């Protein structure tokens, strides 16, 4: 059953025009984002009706819809025909099409089978510390996963998380999660990954990646360094993915103005 809200129009603060002349819908969008980030609308829960929201914000339906349209395009909200607008919940489909970009060379794309290889509490090195806004030496959780596609080991992920931000995360909770790791962040820690910044380069496989992927050390592989971001572009996860591209490719669909 979908979660619902019990928020009345009177609970909203009317939106005032921006003194700098910014479009009114952007102020509505910011207000909705703050409410979602604060947990006022839980992940998977429905928003009040457009009429109720527009009335509460003191704006037109058109202005409200413009704000919602952008949040839908950014995968923060999702519309369901005949049911309303909901806060997007991380699931396997969202992971596959928004955050996982490895597919077989013939275009076959599937959800990987994830094998947890290691779970450790360590002191953070300089590179992940910089990505996460931490000081080198601060405590972090380090996770190594092997991702299987078509029965073949294709990706080695090393994930670094702030131990303070993910207090209470254990190897057991990670192994027994019901869905993706981003679903775990969202439903058990209140941290929603909204987007990610990635950098890719060719490197020589180190001994760990080579062993996990069944390669000879030094074989050319692709390395993707990802910083996952939550609301306000706050970094919450640093991930280094080593990809065996012998039979697979990194594919990302780009969109923008014509």
Phi, psi and omega in degrees: 000137182287145174289149178232162178252159178233046184260126181268164181301329182292344181282351183263149174268126177304143181273128179265147177303143180286130182297332181276358178086015178293149180305142183298326183296333180293325176292321176297316179300314180299320180295318177296318179298318179298320181294320179293315180299323181282354180086010179295325172244108184287157177303130182087351181275159181269150173275159171301168182296159178302320180298316181293317179296312181300319179295317181296322179278346181072035180233171178283161176301320180299318179295317179298316181295324179298317178296316181294321178304316181293322180290329174292316179298331180269006177067022175276321178241161176220135176267139176237119186307124177078358183241334179122198182246135186233154172287125185298135179253133177293131176215183185296320181295317180295320178300315185296318187263344179251328190237354180239119191241016181261128177219161179294156186300336178273007177096357179291124179236134179213162177288127183288152169271123187260127175248120177283119184263321182206146176223116185223154169253118186224179173263135190286139175279174187297315185296307177294330177298315180296318181295325184264000181072033179250170173266138177308135180098349177291154182287136178221165172257130180242125184239132173248125177238149170247128183255126183256133175230128182052037178077007183243138175288117186242328186228137168249120177255131168246116186250132178241130182229144175296127179295330180286318181292324182249045179300129181098353177288129180233165177300321180298313180297323180291316181294324188264012180299150186275341184214215183286167179294328178289330173295320177298313178305315187289314188274333184252342181235359178067026182246114181258119174283119183262328178196179182213150173253132183231148173228132182240146177203162175271135179220171172269134181300127175281177187296320181294309180298320179299316180295316183289331183259001178070039182243166172277139177305139179093350178295140179296133177221169175262137175244127179242120178257118185241133169249114179275137187241148173250194182306143182072016181056038176277128180288136181232344181210139172241129186226132173247116181252127175254122188244126172280111185262019179299320180232002183230158181229157174265116186236128179228125179276118180259143177225155180177189181295148180294000000 
